[in-house]
């Protein structure tokens, strides 16, 4: 069962390449930390601070493409963990049709935050990696 999550915090470390996004269970106490790249971390931070870059960044570009093709990003789901690697899916809809697209979780989370769509994590993934707050 997918669990609704919200952005709890973002840690950008200027001294190394490890940046972390923490998602919090909306109706619970579990925290889901995930390591992301600097570009994704910076995109999320810009969005949270209300800063709009002069030209579209990768996540804005993808959102624009989805929109121009007549699709709508419905939600994202971090759906699996295999060999220490997380997997995610983008769920797009148009005229009652839903398609799923494979994505890196960091890209999916950045896109989800940029477009303000729900972010979910599969229950079995949460059980494997989460800690209560």
BELPE-V326045 format. One record per residue. RES is the residue in one small letter. PHI is phi in whole degrees, 0 to 359 (NA if undefined). PSI is psi in degrees with one decimal (none if undefined). Layout:
RES&PHI&PSI + RES&PHI&PSI
//
This chain:
x&NA&127.8 + x&290&138.8 + x&251&124.3 + x&293&136.2 + x&233&161.4 + x&223&155.8 + x&292&124.2 + x&264&-48.1 + x&193&165.8 + x&229&132.7 + x&247&115.0 + x&252&117.2 + x&259&117.6 + x&282&-15.6 + x&264&-6.9 + x&208&178.7 + x&268&12.6 + x&261&112.6 + x&238&142.3 + x&232&136.0 + x&250&133.6 + x&247&124.4 + x&258&142.5 + x&246&137.7 + x&301&128.7 + x&297&-42.0 + x&245&38.4 + x&198&-164.1 + x&245&-4.2 + x&287&142.2 + x&246&133.3 + x&244&102.3 + x&270&141.5 + x&217&134.0 + x&282&133.6 + x&228&167.1 + x&281&164.5 + x&298&-41.8 + x&299&-43.5 + x&293&-42.1 + x&298&-44.0 + x&295&-38.5 + x&296&-42.2 + x&294&-44.7 + x&298&-43.1 + x&301&-44.2 + x&299&-44.9 + x&295&-31.6 + x&272&1.4 + x&73&20.2 + x&268&132.0 + x&248&121.2 + x&292&155.2 + x&296&-27.4 + x&233&152.7 + x&298&133.6 + x&276&176.1 + x&307&-44.2 + x&288&-35.0 + x&291&-39.1 + x&301&-48.4 + x&298&-41.8 + x&299&-41.6 + x&296&-41.1 + x&297&-47.0 + x&304&-46.3 + x&295&-46.9 + x&296&-28.1 + x&277&0.4 + x&87&12.0 + x&260&165.3 + x&228&130.0 + x&289&118.4 + x&272&-49.4 + x&193&168.6 + x&237&155.0 + x&220&121.9 + x&277&108.2 + x&252&-9.9 + x&201&160.8 + x&221&116.4 + x&224&131.2 + x&50&45.6 + x&65&21.5 + x&236&128.3 + x&276&151.3 + x&233&149.0 + x&220&164.2 + x&227&140.4 + x&263&134.6 + x&249&113.8 + x&249&145.7 + x&227&152.1 + x&199&125.9 + x&50&43.6 + x&82&-8.4 + x&268&139.8 + x&237&131.9 + x&237&151.9 + x&247&139.1 + x&232&130.9 + x&296&142.2 + x&207&152.4 + x&289&140.8 + x&302&-37.4 + x&297&-42.4 + x&294&-42.6 + x&297&-44.0 + x&295&-44.3 + x&299&-42.6 + x&293&-42.1 + x&299&-40.4 + x&288&-39.2 + x&296&-34.1 + x&257&1.1 + x&57&46.4 + x&254&159.4 + x&298&143.7 + x&243&129.9 + x&237&154.3 + x&232&135.0 + x&298&141.6 + x&304&-43.9 + x&295&-28.6 + x&288&-44.5 + x&301&-43.4 + x&299&-32.6 + x&284&-33.1 + x&235&-10.4 + x&272&154.7 + x&235&144.5 + x&293&152.1 + x&286&none
//
